[in-house]
Amino acid sequence: MFTGIVTEVGQLSMLQQGAEGAHLRIACRRTSAVLAVGGSVSVAGVCLTATETGSTGFTATASPETLRRTTLGALVPGALVNLETPLAAADLLGGHIVQGHVDGVGIVRSQRSEGVSVILGIEAPDSVRPHLVDRGSIAVDGVSLTISRLEAPDRFEVTLIPATLAATTLGAARPGDPVNLEADILSKYVARHLAVLVPPVDGGPA
């Protein structure tokens, strides 16, 4: 489990893809110093398992399903990625509950400055749209953010403060860029329970 508070920005140094998935090598120092083989790590918002660790980075494997549902398969060596190590039971919950289970890939549609902050407008896929709530939480490339405005049923805005711009990859996001989106887990559980437990109205679909 993660909180969407980025530990470090790492750099993809190797990506080997095949029918069985992809092997990634991430160059970093702070994250690899506390990461053990078999440990979980969030890479651009995607929960992966470290297969090798060292003082200068770690390797991980992404399944074909992960590559289909996220942006990882489209990355090229040199790409920067947000990294986060898992939450310990005694840690403060600085962001919100993030699983690293990406719900879909969104597209940055707009970027503008507002004072010292940057506003990103993002188009969300169908899998994320029902969970968009004004002032609610969402993870964008693994970063815990608050939805500052709902532009339309399929679009929302997030505000990036200077600290977020400096500590994550989102300061470099531009219109047209794909981003991994994870909706608030509380909303997903409520939606699922309602779909299963609430009977259809007038014989129609639930």
Buried (B, 14 or more C-beta within 10 A) or exposed (E): BBBBBBBBBBBBBEBEBEEEBBBBBBBBEEBBEEBEEEBBBBBBBBBBEBBEBEEEBBBBBBEBEBBEBBBBBEBEEEBBBBBBBBBEEEEEEEBBBBBBBBBBBBBBBBBEEEEEBBBBBBBBEEBBBEBBBEEBBBBBBBBBBBBBEBBEEBBBBBBBEEEBBEBBBBBEBEEEBBBBBBBBBEBBEEEEEEEEEEEEEEEEEE
